[in-house]
Amino acid sequence: MSVNSQLLRKLPKVDELLRNPQLVSLSCQHAVLTESVREVIESLRQQILAGEEPSVEPQDICEQVTLTVKQKTTMNLRPVINATGIVLHTNLGRAKLSTAAVQAIQSVAQDYNTLEYNLSKGSRGSRYSHVESIITKLTGAEDAMVVNNNAAAVMLVLSTMAKGKEVVTSRGELVEIGGAFRVPEIMEQSGGTLVEVGTTNKTHLRDYENAITENTGAFLKVHTSNFKIMGFCEEVSLDEMVHLGHEHNIPVIYDLGSGAMIRLEEYGIADEPNVLDAMKSGADVISFSGDKLMGGPQAGIIIGKREYIEAMKKNPLTRAFRIDKLTLAALEATLREYLDPEEVFKNNPTLRMITATMDTLVPKGERLLECLNAVCDGSYSAYLTEDFGQVGGGSVPTQMIRSAVVAVNPAFVSLDVLEKRLRSASPLPIIARISKDRLLLDVRTIDEHHFESVAQSIKACCQK
């Protein structure tokens, strides 16, 4: 009898494996366990038929089944440790929410809530009322509303204010945001007609003035948050555009993008406009994101003149773009923390990470290094050094942030293998980066309560 035939005969039956104590003790649905057993046995059968000689011992098979069950029962959307130093990492969910925001989500998720119910009147209410007054208080706007992201906000604004009309925009501001969504395409979908003025690198005030016709519906200014034009360039300021627009009774729309609610210049973050300064310009409508520099959940926030906001609330698109109860809860909690400008830096994870200085990051890096050295068994070496991270999320793209990093050099595996293994680490995958023949762990974006876990994962992933 051939080796292949012998191995095939040794393969256990599904029912036999399901009675194995090693699998009986697994905490999972019986259907998942059965499916996993069948998949593992079939995989082994195919390997044997292909001329391979895999182990068919019950213990080894049960280990494969256990691993398969774990893969099937692990959530696809799950937490990870961000060791990249990119604070608003789009692929990793952008802004981390504050403790208050997380608690707010849990409270409305577990119970019925006042999403569209007015307690004082005992009748139907508006979901926008939960955050309108806070936003207007923080920004000084006449009115406000929120939708599910800033792309939706821009489309709703244009659909309401410029449908069937011309919208004058600088060529240098026709940006493409993540996922290949482009301003001209959003304009087309909204029903407005794009009128491009100026050139890629230079647009003058006279370009806007010369483009005015009887069908001009609005001027649109877009903050180019995800790129910068350097060198021989010029753009029209928001103040100049507002002055021209009001002279000709043409509303000015400003897509602010990142949505900084606090001036960050003193913390080394330059060239990033903020919501308060935009409001002072007199722009008629401003939109920005909730999950970027504001540090909240994904949302598109619209502020401005009451007549325009009221019209947007009646637009049929509003229902398609409306924000849900969980996002509203997180957004309200985030906004409330901005009512205390001093405390928000302590409570808002995004602001706390962006404004962290080397005075705090170096000691933090030393603590991570201590954890790594405490468990080191010779499979790696580590040391503290400096490198640069980024704000991320399409914000201040040309600016790097000085940071403290722990560099790891594995002794027995390649850097690529280590990086790949860390992405499968348990209990939490670790997303790191490789630079100059080192794997870097940037402490700006790693919470200290994860340090022990990071150290154990590095040790495990550096083994032969």
C-alpha positions, -999 to 999 in steps of 0.1 A, spaced: 0 0 0 14 34 -10 22 61 16 -6 83 2 -31 55 6 -20 49 42 -23 86 51 -58 88 35 -70 58 55 -57 74 87 -77 106 82 -103 106 110 -140 110 103 -158 142 110 -179 127 138 -148 113 155 -130 147 156 -161 164 169 -160 141 199 -124 149 206 -121 166 240 -97 192 226 -125 204 202 -154 198 226 -139 224 249 -139 251 222 -164 279 228 -181 283 194 -212 275 175 -215 238 166 -221 247 129 -188 267 129 -169 238 145 -183 213 121 -175 234 91 -140 240 103 -134 202 108 -146 194 73 -124 221 58 -93 209 76 -99 173 67 -106 182 30 -74 203 30 -53 174 43 -69 151 18 -59 174 -11 -24 177 2 -20 140 4 -34 135 -32 -9 161 -43 19 139 -30 26 157 3 28 140 36 11 162 62 6 150 98 -27 132 103 -23 127 140 -55 138 159 -37 163 181 -21 181 151 -54 181 132 -72 195 162 -47 223 164 -55 232 128 -92 230 135 -87 253 165 -68 278 144 -95 276 117 -123 282 143 -104 312 156 -101 327 121 -138 322 115 -150 337 148 -127 367 148 -144 399 139 -132 414 106 -135 449 119 -113 448 150 -89 469 171 -53 472 162 -22 489 177 -12 518 155 26 520 158 31 540 125 31 575 141 3 586 117 -23 600 140 -52 601 116 -45 569 97 -74 566 72 -69 529 68 -69 524 106 -101 543 113 -88 579 115 -96 596 148 -97 576 181 -127 587 201 -125 601 236 -137 581 266 -168 603 268 -176 597 231 -173 559 236 -195 559 266 -221 580 248 -222 554 220 -227 526 244 -255 544 263 -276 550 232 -268 516 217 -280 496 247 -312 516 253 -340 534 235 -331 570 231 -342 605 221 -329 604 186 -361 620 171 -381 626 203 -386 659 221 -389 651 258 -403 685 268 -430 685 242 -437 648 242 -437 647 204 -414 641 175 -382 660 175 -353 666 151 -321 645 152 -301 676 143 -312 694 175 -289 673 196 -258 691 182 -271 723 165 -269 745 195 -234 733 206 -220 738 171 -234 773 167 -221 781 202 -186 769 194 -185 785 159 -207 815 161 -227 803 130 -264 811 126 -273 775 121 -258 741 117 -266 705 106 -247 673 102 -246 645 77 -225 613 74 -193 627 60 -179 658 44 -182 645 8 -220 642 15 -219 676 31 -204 692 -1 -229 674 -23 -258 685 -2 -246 721 -1 -242 723 -39 -274 704 -46 -293 729 -24 -276 761 -34 -264 756 -69 -285 730 -87 -290 742 -123 -266 770 -117 -229 777 -123 -204 773 -95 -171 792 -100 -140 773 -86 -103 776 -90 -85 750 -111 -59 747 -84 -86 735 -60 -102 707 -80 -90 681 -56 -94 643 -55 -101 630 -21 -97 593 -9 -114 566 -30 -111 586 -63 -139 610 -54 -133 642 -73 -147 677 -68 -159 680 -105 -177 646 -102 -194 657 -69 -204 689 -87 -219 670 -116 -239 647 -93 -252 677 -74 -267 693 -105 -244 723 -106 -223 734 -135 -186 737 -128 -169 769 -141 -131 766 -138 -111 797 -134 -74 805 -132 -46 779 -138 -33 750 -117 -8 772 -99 -22 807 -101 -58 821 -97 -65 858 -93 -95 876 -79 -102 890 -114 -106 855 -127 -137 850 -104 -151 884 -113 -147 878 -150 -166 845 -147 -197 860 -131 -228 856 -153 -266 859 -146 -265 821 -139 -237 822 -113 -251 804 -83 -220 804 -60 -183 807 -55 -167 775 -41 -134 775 -23 -119 741 -15 -91 738 11 -65 716 -6 -58 697 26 -42 666 10 -16 684 -12 3 717 -15 13 737 -46 48 751 -39 68 778 -58 54 801 -84 18 801 -72 -10 823 -60 -46 818 -47 -74 841 -38 -80 842 0 -113 834 15 -117 870 27 -112 883 -8 -137 858 -23 -163 867 3 -159 904 -3 -164 898 -41 -193 875 -36 -212 898 -13 -206 927 -37 -224 907 -64 -249 890 -41 -233 856 -48 -230 832 -19 -196 818 -10 -192 781 -1 -161 769 17 -151 733 18 -128 735 48 -120 698 49 -101 688 80 -121 709 104 -96 721 131 -117 737 159 -86 750 177 -56 770 163 -26 746 162 2 769 151 17 772 186 20 734 185 40 734 153 11 726 129 12 754 103 -9 762 72 -40 745 85 -71 768 85 -95 765 114 -133 767 116 -133 799 138 -112 819 114 -133 807 84 -165 819 101 -150 853 107 -145 857 70 -182 859 65 -185 828 42 -221 819 37 -217 781 42 -188 761 55 -184 723 56 -158 701 73 -151 666 86 -158 654 121 -132 626 121 -101 645 112 -85 674 132 -117 677 152 -110 642 166 -146 629 165 -166 603 146 -170 603 108 -194 631 100 -199 661 77 -206 693 96 -223 722 78 -225 757 93 -235 790 80 -264 813 72 -298 800 85 -316 804 51 -293 780 34 -291 755 62 -329 754 65 -331 748 28 -307 719 31 -327 702 58 -356 701 33 -335 687 5 -345 650 -3 -308 641 -2 -307 649 35 -325 617 44 -300 596 23 -270 614 40 -284 616 75 -263 607 105 -272 577 127 -277 576 165 -243 562 173 -224 588 154 -246 615 168 -239 604 203 -201 604 197 -203 637 179 -222 654 207 -198 641 234 -168 652 213 -183 687 207 -192 691 244 -155 686 253 -146 716 232 -167 738 255 -136 737 278 -106 746 256 -81 735 282 -96 702 291 -102 692 254 -64 687 249 -64 662 277 -96 644 267 -94 644 229 -70 616 218 -63 633 184 -54 666 199 -34 650 226 -13 630 201 -8 658 176 4 682 203 26 658 222 62 671 225 95 654 227 95 662 264 67 637 269 75 613 240 111 605 249 102 593 284 73 574 269 97 558 244 120 548 273 92 530 290 84 510 259 121 502 255 122 490 291 93 466 284 110 453 253 143 447 271 126 431 301 114 402 279 142 401 253 157 366 248 182 375 222 159 372 193 160 409 187 177 441 197 160 474 204 170 510 210 153 544 213 158 570 186 141 598 168 121 598 136 91 616 121 54 609 119 24 626 103 -9 641 112 -25 620 84 -61 619 71 -52 643 43 -42 670 68 -10 691 65 5 667 40 39 684 37 46 686 74 63 659 94 61 656 132 92 649 151 87 619 174 103 593 196 105 558 182 118 524 193 137 507 166 137 469 165 162 447 147 153 410 146 181 384 149 166 354 132 139 367 108 138 394 82 122 427 88 95 419 62 86 386 80 85 404 114 62 431 100 39 405 85 38 385 117 30 416 138 -1 421 116 -13 387 129 -2 392 165 -24 383 194 -43 397 213 -40 428 190 -24 431 155 4 457 155 7 479 124 43 492 122 66 505 95 101 497 82 126 525 76 163 524 70 166 487 78 147 489 111 112 482 122 99 513 140 74 516 168 63 552 171 52 559 206 31 589 196 3 567 185 7 538 209 -12 539 242 10 530 272 -14 503 284 -4 484 253 33 484 260 34 450 277 14 435 248 37 451 222 68 437 239 53 402 241 43 403 205 77 415 193 93 386 213 70 360 198 72 373 163 110 374 163 114 337 169 128 314 142 
